[in-house]
Amino acid sequence: MKNKYIDEIFAISIFLILSLIILNSNLFETIYKYSRVYAEYNLDEFIVLFIPFSFVAILYAFKKNIDLKKNTKELSEIHKIDKLTGLENRESFLIDRRIDTSLHVILLNIIDFKTINKTLGFDNADLLLCEISNKLVKTVNQNTNSKLYRLYGDEFAFFYNNDDIDIVCEDIKNDFENTTIYFNKNHFHLGLNIAYSNIEPKFFTATLALQECKKSLDKNIISYDHSKYDSDEKEKTLDMLKVLKNAILKDKIVPVYHAIIDNKTHKISKYETLARIIQINDKLLSPFFFIELSKKFKLYPHITKNIIEKAFNDFEDLNYGFSINFSYIDIHNEEILDFFYKKLEENKETAKKLTIEILETENIGSYSELVIFRNKIREYGCSLAIDDFGSGYSNWVDILNLQPDYIKIDGSLIQNLLTSQGNINLVKTIVTFAKDNNFKTIAEFVSNEELSILVRELGIDYSQGFFFAEPELIEDL
């Protein structure tokens, strides 16, 4: 309390002191004589109080103005600093980019840091990332004397103004990769992707080069090459963006439903909800062509909310269960979550039929967030499924902590079961793991009768694939 009102206490103290000084000085006599001339206006007390009050008010306003400027500067500086590493962040980088006249923008990316995240867990991976950033700061500074920024995740950036960019990038890569980073009793030898550009807009073109670098099997240093991004490809992207925006505007994004079969009863148990765009010729456009684009141009929430709304309406009076796909992006998006939770609250009976399928398990950042989400939806009677299980870096320990109701076995394992004993062995392990923990299993991509029989023999609970049905509009079910 005292610290909070220190300025006010100080101002009142100054006011009282000045008032006492005036009352006990020759100045008061002068004021008194002057006020007698204007006695009819009762200026005696007014003048005695006005002089110290005016002084204190000016002093107080001056102090508050200084404090405001100081706090504004501090907040601005804090906003520009990455809390984890202490480096200046993406915001600071973009501000400096507007005024920086350097020849090149250089982007750095730690190769396959996602695997380290999965292995160490988020907290330890963050600590390791601090060690990595310290090493990168020293390496970049020694080779270029440039300031390093952390953009997000495991990506960093700096500006460089000389023509020897190829040599500098090679030196930075070698210096970094030849250094062992010791952390948590482990030795880490990490790889580095480097991309750079001197073609405006430099940050955007460097980002394109970094995307190419991440996909490359033999190159870890790539410069932006304008010839690789031809006008035809840009035109296709713009055309698809128009299709997507028009579909949102004219309500042409619709759900289709793909049957999931109970392997014991051979009957439909539920339907998976999938997004499509109805084209002018009434053909349905696969999300393969527009989902990633929708994420880049911030249109993805429109699609998710649209599908949630229509699926709830379609299954309100049906006796089947249904599932809706959520990516980790959806769980991070407050707009989508608020809309979804409101829909659950307003449709409690329909919510009991719903299963949420979590997509992109290799990109899940924090299973603790998923546990919170799981607990919330189970309050409404919803179930939880993990999609694509068995692919990539599926973390079985985290799945145990999450306790989903269903595991959807990755389609790449299922479709090769007939020709791969290795796949059969892995699927057997997954099924045993699931049964031991009371998880139901679903096989995706079941495309023929022989495969459907093998899936049942392996003890998988449900099947889904074109052998049984193709995704259909609600009116065609």
C-alpha positions as CSV (number, residue, x, y, z in Angstrom):
1,M,0.0,0.0,0.0
2,K,2.8,2.4,1.0
3,N,4.8,1.7,-2.2
4,K,1.7,1.9,-4.3
5,Y,0.8,5.4,-3.2
6,I,4.4,6.7,-2.5
7,D,4.0,9.5,-5.1
8,E,0.7,10.7,-3.5
9,I,2.2,10.6,0.0
10,F,5.2,12.5,-1.2
11,A,3.0,15.1,-2.9
12,I,0.9,15.7,0.2
13,S,4.0,15.9,2.4
14,I,5.5,18.6,0.1
15,F,2.2,20.5,0.1
16,L,2.0,20.5,3.9
17,I,5.7,21.5,4.3
18,L,5.4,24.4,1.7
19,S,2.2,25.6,3.4
20,L,3.9,25.7,6.8
21,I,6.9,27.5,5.3
22,I,4.6,30.1,3.7
23,L,2.7,30.6,7.0
24,N,5.9,31.2,9.0
25,S,7.8,33.4,6.5
26,N,7.9,37.0,5.3
27,L,6.1,35.8,2.2
28,F,2.9,35.3,4.2
29,E,3.1,38.9,5.4
30,T,3.4,40.1,1.8
31,I,0.5,37.9,0.7
32,Y,-1.6,39.1,3.6
33,K,-1.0,42.8,2.8
34,Y,-1.8,42.2,-0.8
35,S,-4.9,40.3,0.0
36,R,-6.1,43.1,2.3
37,V,-6.4,45.2,-0.8
38,Y,-8.8,42.6,-2.2
39,A,-10.3,41.6,1.1
40,E,-13.8,41.5,-0.4
41,Y,-12.7,38.5,-2.5
42,N,-11.5,36.5,0.5
43,L,-8.1,35.8,-1.1
44,D,-6.2,35.2,2.2
45,E,-6.6,31.4,2.5
46,F,-6.9,30.9,-1.2
47,I,-3.5,32.4,-2.0
48,V,-1.8,30.6,0.9
49,L,-3.1,27.3,-0.3
50,F,-2.9,28.0,-4.1
51,I,0.9,28.6,-4.2
52,P,2.0,25.3,-2.6
53,F,-0.8,23.4,-4.4
54,S,0.3,24.7,-7.8
55,F,3.9,23.8,-7.1
56,V,3.0,20.3,-5.9
57,A,0.7,19.7,-8.9
58,I,3.3,20.7,-11.4
59,L,5.9,18.5,-9.6
60,Y,3.5,15.6,-9.4
61,A,2.6,15.8,-13.1
62,F,6.2,16.0,-14.1
63,K,7.1,12.9,-12.0
64,K,4.1,10.9,-13.4
65,N,5.2,11.9,-17.0
66,I,8.7,10.6,-16.3
67,D,7.3,7.4,-14.8
68,L,5.0,6.9,-17.7
69,K,7.8,7.2,-20.2
70,K,10.0,4.9,-18.2
71,N,7.3,2.2,-17.8
72,T,6.4,2.5,-21.5
73,K,10.0,2.0,-22.5
74,E,10.4,-1.0,-20.1
75,L,7.2,-2.6,-21.4
76,S,8.4,-2.1,-24.9
77,E,11.7,-3.7,-24.1
78,I,10.0,-6.6,-22.3
79,H,7.7,-7.2,-25.3
80,K,10.7,-7.5,-27.5
81,I,12.5,-10.1,-25.4
82,D,12.0,-13.8,-25.7
83,K,11.2,-15.0,-22.2
84,L,12.9,-18.4,-22.6
85,T,16.3,-17.5,-24.1
86,G,16.6,-13.8,-23.3
87,L,17.3,-13.1,-27.0
88,E,15.3,-10.4,-28.8
89,N,12.2,-12.0,-30.3
90,R,10.3,-12.1,-33.6
91,E,8.6,-8.8,-32.8
92,S,12.0,-7.1,-32.4
93,F,13.3,-8.8,-35.5
94,L,10.4,-7.5,-37.6
95,I,10.8,-4.0,-36.2
96,D,14.5,-3.9,-36.9
97,R,13.9,-5.4,-40.4
98,R,12.0,-2.3,-41.4
99,I,15.0,0.0,-40.6
100,D,17.9,-2.4,-41.3
101,T,19.7,-2.0,-44.5
102,S,21.7,-5.3,-44.4
103,L,22.2,-7.2,-47.6
104,H,21.0,-10.6,-46.3
105,V,18.4,-12.1,-44.0
106,I,19.7,-15.4,-42.6
107,L,17.4,-18.0,-40.9
108,L,18.7,-20.9,-38.7
109,N,16.8,-24.0,-37.7
110,I,17.8,-26.9,-35.4
111,I,17.4,-30.1,-37.4
112,D,14.7,-32.4,-36.0
113,F,14.4,-30.7,-32.7
114,K,10.9,-32.2,-32.6
115,T,12.4,-35.6,-31.8
116,I,14.4,-34.1,-28.9
117,N,11.2,-32.5,-27.6
118,K,9.5,-35.9,-27.6
119,T,12.5,-37.6,-25.9
120,L,13.3,-35.1,-23.2
121,G,9.8,-33.6,-22.6
122,F,8.9,-30.0,-22.9
123,D,10.6,-28.6,-19.8
124,N,13.9,-30.3,-20.4
125,A,13.8,-29.5,-24.1
126,D,13.3,-25.8,-23.2
127,L,16.4,-25.9,-21.0
128,L,18.4,-27.5,-23.7
129,L,17.1,-24.9,-26.2
130,C,18.6,-22.2,-23.9
131,E,22.0,-24.0,-24.1
132,I,21.6,-24.2,-27.9
133,S,20.8,-20.4,-28.1
134,N,23.8,-19.5,-26.0
135,K,26.0,-21.6,-28.4
136,L,24.4,-20.0,-31.4
137,V,24.9,-16.5,-30.1
138,K,28.6,-17.1,-29.6
139,T,29.0,-18.8,-33.0
140,V,27.1,-16.1,-34.9
141,N,28.9,-13.3,-33.1
142,Q,32.3,-14.8,-33.7
143,N,31.7,-15.2,-37.4
144,T,29.6,-12.1,-38.2
145,N,29.5,-9.8,-35.2
146,S,25.7,-9.8,-35.7
147,K,22.8,-9.9,-33.2
148,L,20.9,-13.1,-33.0
149,Y,17.1,-13.2,-32.7
150,R,14.8,-16.1,-31.7
151,L,11.8,-16.1,-34.0
152,Y,9.9,-19.1,-32.4
153,G,10.5,-22.7,-31.5
154,D,13.9,-23.8,-32.8
155,E,14.2,-21.1,-35.4
156,F,16.6,-18.1,-35.2
157,A,17.6,-15.2,-37.4
158,F,20.2,-12.5,-38.0
159,F,21.1,-9.8,-40.5
160,Y,24.4,-9.8,-42.5
161,N,25.8,-7.1,-44.8
162,N,28.8,-8.6,-46.6
163,D,29.1,-10.6,-49.9
164,D,30.9,-13.6,-48.3
165,I,27.6,-15.1,-47.2
166,D,28.3,-18.6,-48.4
167,I,31.6,-18.8,-46.5
168,V,30.0,-17.3,-43.4
169,C,27.1,-19.8,-43.4
170,E,29.4,-22.7,-43.9
171,D,31.6,-21.5,-41.0
172,I,28.6,-21.1,-38.7
173,K,27.3,-24.5,-39.6
174,N,30.7,-26.2,-39.0
175,D,31.4,-24.4,-35.8
176,F,28.0,-25.2,-34.3
177,E,27.9,-28.9,-35.4
178,N,31.4,-29.6,-34.3
179,T,30.6,-28.6,-30.8
180,T,29.2,-31.0,-28.2
181,I,26.5,-29.6,-26.0
182,Y,26.3,-31.3,-22.6
183,F,22.9,-31.4,-21.0
184,N,21.3,-33.6,-18.4
185,K,24.1,-36.1,-18.5
186,N,23.8,-36.4,-22.3
187,H,26.0,-35.4,-25.1
188,F,24.2,-33.7,-28.0
189,H,25.6,-33.2,-31.5
190,L,23.0,-31.1,-33.3
191,G,22.6,-30.3,-37.0
192,L,21.7,-26.9,-38.4
193,N,19.6,-25.8,-41.4
194,I,20.6,-22.4,-42.8
195,A,18.7,-20.4,-45.4
196,Y,19.3,-16.8,-46.6
197,S,18.0,-14.3,-49.1
198,N,18.8,-10.9,-50.5
199,I,15.6,-10.6,-52.6
200,E,12.8,-8.5,-51.2
201,P,10.8,-9.2,-49.2
202,K,13.8,-10.8,-47.7
203,F,12.3,-12.4,-44.6
204,F,9.5,-14.0,-46.7
205,T,11.9,-15.3,-49.4
206,A,14.3,-16.5,-46.7
207,T,11.4,-18.4,-45.2
208,L,10.7,-20.1,-48.5
209,A,14.3,-21.1,-48.8
210,L,14.2,-22.5,-45.2
211,Q,11.2,-24.6,-46.0
212,E,13.0,-26.0,-49.0
213,C,16.1,-26.6,-46.8
214,K,14.0,-28.6,-44.3
215,K,12.7,-30.9,-47.0
216,S,16.1,-31.4,-48.7
217,L,17.9,-34.7,-48.1
218,D,21.4,-33.4,-49.1
219,K,21.5,-29.6,-48.6
220,N,21.6,-27.9,-45.3
221,I,22.5,-24.4,-46.6
222,I,20.2,-22.9,-49.2
223,S,19.8,-19.5,-50.7
224,Y,16.5,-18.2,-52.2
225,D,16.4,-18.9,-55.9
226,H,13.7,-16.9,-57.6
227,S,13.5,-19.3,-60.6
228,K,12.3,-22.2,-58.4
229,Y,9.1,-20.3,-57.4
230,D,7.6,-19.9,-60.8
231,S,4.5,-17.8,-61.6
232,D,2.4,-20.9,-62.5
233,E,2.8,-22.2,-58.9
234,K,1.9,-18.8,-57.4
235,E,-1.1,-18.6,-59.7
236,K,-2.4,-22.1,-58.6
237,T,-2.0,-21.0,-54.9
238,L,-4.0,-17.7,-55.6
239,D,-6.7,-19.7,-57.5
240,M,-7.1,-22.1,-54.6
241,L,-7.2,-19.2,-52.2
242,K,-10.1,-17.7,-54.2
243,V,-11.9,-21.1,-54.2
244,L,-11.4,-21.3,-50.4
245,K,-12.6,-17.8,-49.6
246,N,-15.6,-18.2,-51.9
247,A,-16.5,-21.5,-50.2
248,I,-16.4,-19.8,-46.8
249,L,-18.4,-16.8,-48.1
250,K,-21.1,-18.9,-49.9
251,D,-21.2,-21.7,-47.3
252,K,-19.8,-24.3,-49.6
253,I,-17.7,-26.1,-47.0
254,V,-19.6,-29.2,-46.0
255,P,-19.1,-32.3,-43.8
256,V,-19.0,-35.7,-45.3
257,Y,-19.2,-38.8,-43.1
258,H,-17.1,-42.0,-43.3
259,A,-18.5,-45.1,-41.7
260,I,-16.6,-46.9,-38.9
261,I,-17.6,-50.6,-38.7
262,D,-17.8,-52.7,-35.5
263,N,-15.8,-55.8,-36.3
264,K,-17.9,-58.0,-34.0
265,T,-21.4,-57.0,-35.2
266,H,-20.3,-56.0,-38.8
267,K,-22.6,-53.0,-38.4
268,I,-21.9,-49.3,-38.6
269,S,-20.9,-48.0,-35.1
270,K,-20.2,-44.3,-35.9
271,Y,-19.2,-41.9,-38.6
272,E,-16.0,-39.8,-38.9
273,T,-16.7,-36.2,-40.0
274,L,-14.5,-34.9,-42.8
275,A,-14.4,-31.5,-44.6
276,R,-15.0,-31.0,-48.3
277,I,-15.7,-28.0,-50.6
278,I,-18.7,-28.3,-53.0
279,Q,-17.4,-27.1,-56.4
280,I,-19.5,-25.5,-59.2
281,N,-19.9,-28.9,-60.9
282,D,-21.1,-30.4,-57.5
283,K,-17.9,-32.4,-57.2
284,L,-16.3,-32.5,-53.7
285,L,-12.9,-31.1,-53.2
286,S,-10.6,-33.0,-50.8
287,P,-9.0,-31.1,-47.9
288,F,-5.6,-32.1,-49.3
289,F,-5.9,-29.1,-51.6
290,F,-7.0,-26.5,-49.1
291,I,-6.4,-27.3,-45.4
292,E,-2.7,-26.3,-45.3
293,L,-3.5,-23.1,-47.3
294,S,-6.3,-22.3,-44.8
295,K,-3.8,-22.4,-42.0
296,K,-1.3,-20.1,-43.7
297,F,-4.0,-17.5,-44.4
298,K,-5.7,-17.7,-41.0
299,L,-8.9,-19.2,-42.5
300,Y,-8.7,-22.5,-40.7
301,P,-10.9,-21.6,-37.7
302,H,-13.8,-20.8,-40.1
303,I,-13.6,-24.3,-41.5
304,T,-13.4,-26.0,-38.0
305,K,-16.3,-24.0,-36.6
306,N,-18.4,-24.7,-39.8
307,I,-17.8,-28.4,-39.6
308,I,-18.6,-28.5,-35.8
309,E,-21.9,-26.6,-36.4
310,K,-23.1,-28.8,-39.2
311,A,-22.1,-32.1,-37.6
312,F,-24.0,-31.3,-34.5
313,N,-27.0,-30.4,-36.5
314,D,-26.8,-33.6,-38.6
315,F,-26.5,-36.0,-35.7
316,E,-28.9,-34.3,-33.3
317,D,-31.7,-36.8,-34.2
318,L,-29.5,-39.7,-35.4
319,N,-28.8,-42.8,-33.3
320,Y,-25.2,-43.1,-34.5
321,G,-22.1,-41.8,-32.9
322,F,-19.9,-39.3,-34.8
323,S,-16.3,-38.0,-34.5
324,I,-14.8,-34.7,-35.4
325,N,-11.1,-34.2,-36.1
326,F,-9.2,-31.7,-34.0
327,S,-5.6,-30.8,-34.6
328,Y,-3.3,-29.5,-31.9
329,I,-3.8,-26.1,-33.5
330,D,-7.5,-26.2,-32.6
331,I,-6.8,-26.9,-29.0
332,H,-4.5,-23.9,-28.9
333,N,-7.1,-21.6,-30.5
334,E,-9.3,-19.9,-28.0
335,E,-11.8,-18.8,-30.6
336,I,-12.4,-22.4,-31.7
337,L,-12.4,-23.8,-28.1
338,D,-14.9,-21.2,-26.9
339,F,-17.2,-22.0,-29.8
340,F,-16.8,-25.7,-29.3
341,Y,-17.5,-25.6,-25.5
342,K,-20.5,-23.5,-26.1
343,K,-21.8,-26.0,-28.6
344,L,-21.3,-28.8,-26.1
345,E,-23.2,-26.8,-23.4
346,E,-26.1,-26.1,-25.8
347,N,-26.3,-29.7,-27.1
348,K,-25.7,-32.0,-24.2
349,E,-27.5,-35.0,-25.6
350,T,-25.7,-34.8,-29.0
351,A,-22.4,-34.3,-27.2
352,K,-22.7,-37.7,-25.6
353,K,-22.5,-39.2,-29.2
354,L,-19.3,-37.3,-30.0
355,T,-15.7,-38.5,-30.2
356,I,-12.9,-36.0,-30.7
357,E,-10.0,-37.4,-32.9
358,I,-6.7,-35.7,-32.1
359,L,-4.7,-35.4,-35.3
360,E,-1.0,-35.0,-35.9
361,T,0.2,-36.9,-32.9
362,E,3.8,-36.2,-33.9
363,N,3.2,-32.5,-33.5
364,I,1.5,-32.5,-30.1
365,G,3.4,-30.0,-28.0
366,S,2.1,-30.8,-24.5
367,Y,0.2,-33.8,-23.4
368,S,-0.7,-32.0,-20.2
369,E,-2.8,-29.6,-22.2
370,L,-4.5,-32.5,-23.9
371,V,-5.3,-34.0,-20.5
372,I,-7.1,-30.7,-19.5
373,F,-9.0,-30.8,-22.8
374,R,-9.9,-34.5,-22.3
375,N,-11.2,-33.8,-18.8
376,K,-13.3,-30.9,-20.1
377,I,-15.0,-32.9,-22.9
378,R,-15.6,-35.9,-20.7
379,E,-17.8,-33.7,-18.5
380,Y,-20.2,-33.7,-21.4
381,G,-19.9,-37.4,-22.1
382,C,-17.6,-37.1,-25.2
383,S,-14.9,-39.6,-26.0
384,L,-11.3,-39.1,-27.1
385,A,-9.4,-40.9,-29.9
386,I,-5.8,-40.6,-31.0
387,D,-5.4,-40.7,-34.7
388,D,-2.4,-42.1,-36.7
389,F,-1.1,-44.1,-33.8
390,G,2.1,-46.1,-34.6
391,S,3.4,-43.5,-37.1
392,G,6.3,-41.1,-36.5
393,Y,7.3,-40.6,-32.9
394,S,4.2,-41.9,-31.1
395,N,5.0,-41.6,-27.4
396,W,3.4,-44.6,-25.7
397,V,4.0,-43.3,-22.2
398,D,2.2,-40.0,-22.9
399,I,-0.7,-42.0,-24.4
400,L,-0.9,-44.0,-21.1
401,N,-1.1,-40.7,-19.2
402,L,-3.7,-39.4,-21.7
403,Q,-5.9,-42.5,-21.4
404,P,-7.9,-42.1,-24.7
405,D,-11.0,-44.1,-25.4
406,Y,-9.8,-45.1,-28.9
407,I,-6.6,-45.6,-30.8
408,K,-6.7,-45.3,-34.6
409,I,-3.9,-47.4,-36.0
410,D,-2.0,-45.5,-38.7
411,G,-3.2,-46.3,-42.2
412,S,0.3,-46.9,-43.5
413,L,0.6,-49.9,-41.1
414,I,-2.8,-51.3,-42.1
415,Q,-2.6,-51.1,-45.9
416,N,0.6,-53.1,-46.0
417,L,-0.4,-55.8,-43.5
418,L,-0.9,-58.4,-46.2
419,T,2.7,-58.1,-47.5
420,S,4.6,-57.2,-44.3
421,Q,5.2,-59.5,-41.4
422,G,6.9,-56.5,-39.6
423,N,3.7,-54.5,-39.8
424,I,1.7,-57.5,-38.5
425,N,4.1,-57.8,-35.5
426,L,3.8,-54.0,-34.8
427,V,0.0,-54.0,-35.0
428,K,-0.1,-57.0,-32.7
429,T,1.9,-55.1,-30.2
430,I,-0.4,-52.1,-30.5
431,V,-3.5,-54.2,-30.0
432,T,-2.0,-55.9,-27.0
433,F,-1.0,-52.5,-25.5
434,A,-4.5,-51.2,-26.2
435,K,-6.4,-54.2,-24.7
436,D,-4.2,-54.1,-21.6
437,N,-5.2,-50.5,-21.0
438,N,-8.8,-50.7,-22.1
439,F,-8.4,-48.7,-25.3
440,K,-10.5,-49.6,-28.3
441,T,-8.6,-49.9,-31.6
442,I,-9.7,-48.8,-35.1
443,A,-8.0,-49.8,-38.3
444,E,-7.9,-47.2,-41.1
445,F,-7.5,-47.8,-44.9
446,V,-9.2,-51.2,-45.0
447,S,-9.5,-51.5,-48.8
448,N,-10.5,-55.1,-49.5
449,E,-12.1,-58.2,-48.0
450,E,-8.9,-60.1,-47.4
451,L,-7.5,-57.2,-45.4
452,S,-10.7,-56.8,-43.4
453,I,-10.5,-60.5,-42.4
454,L,-6.9,-60.1,-41.2
455,V,-7.8,-57.0,-39.3
456,R,-10.5,-58.9,-37.4
457,E,-8.1,-61.8,-36.8
458,L,-5.6,-59.5,-35.2
459,G,-8.2,-58.4,-32.6
460,I,-8.8,-54.9,-33.8
461,D,-12.2,-53.6,-32.6
462,Y,-13.3,-51.4,-35.5
463,S,-12.5,-51.0,-39.2
464,Q,-12.8,-48.1,-41.6
465,G,-12.0,-47.9,-45.3
466,F,-13.3,-47.9,-48.9
467,F,-14.1,-51.6,-48.7
468,F,-17.0,-50.8,-46.4
469,A,-18.0,-47.3,-47.6
470,E,-16.7,-44.0,-49.0
471,P,-17.3,-40.7,-47.3
472,E,-20.8,-39.4,-48.1
473,L,-22.9,-36.3,-47.6
474,I,-25.6,-36.6,-44.8
475,E,-28.4,-36.9,-47.4
476,D,-26.7,-39.9,-49.0
477,L,-26.0,-42.0,-45.9
